[in-house]
Amino acid sequence: MVVEYIVGPVLALLLGMKFSDYKQKQCSKTITELKEKVELLEKRSTEVENEMPKKLMATVMPIAKAVNKLNQQVGL
């Protein structure tokens, strides 16, 4: 009888510690994956911020030149 009072709580404690360790490892793995994704998104964001003005100018410049040429032909 006395053994049951000792073994039960010790067994519960060990199982609880093992489960807590398992969940902690699982959460830390998820956190590292999320950190990697955030770093990748930050990198892509800065790339897009740097490329957007170049692409915009490449798109607008031919139109601006054509409008300028038309203004010169019309005499404005």
N, C-alpha and C positions, 0 to 999 in steps of 0.2 A: 504494500500500500504506500509506504513512504517513497518507494522508488518511483511510483506513478506521479507523485507530487513534484519530483525533481526532473524526471525525464521529459514529461510533457512540456513544461515551460522552456526547458533547454532546447528541445527539438523545435518548438515554435520559434524561439529566438533565432536559431540557426537558419531555419527556412526563411524567416523574415529578412535576415541579413543577406542571404543569397538572392532573394527576390529584389531587394533594394539595390544590390550591386548590379544585377542584370538590367534593371530599369535605368540606372544611372549610366551604364555603358551605352544603352540604346539611345538615351537622350543626348549624350555627348556625341555620338555618331551623327545623329540628326542635326545637331548644332553645327558640327564641322561641315556637313554637306550644305547647310544653309549659308554659312559664311563663305564658302567657295562660290555659291551661286550669286551672292551679293557682290563679291569682288568681280565676278565676270560681268554682271550687269553694270557696275560702275565703270569698268573698262570699256564696255560697248557704248555706254552713254557718252563718255568723253570722246570716243572715236566719232560718234554720230554728230556731236557738237562741233567737232573740228571739220568734218566733211560737209556738213550742211551748207555753210556759206559758200564753199567752193562750188557745190552742185547748183546752188541757187544762182550764183553769178554766171555759171556756164549756161544756164537756161535762159536767164534774162538778157545777157549781153547781145545775142543775135537779134532779139526783138528790139532792144534799144537801138542797135545800129540800123535796123530796117526802118524804124520810126524816124531816126535822125536823117537817114537818106531820103525818105519821103518828104520830110520837112524842107530839106534843101531843094528838092525837085519842085515842090509847090511854091517855095519862096518864103517860107516862114522863118 
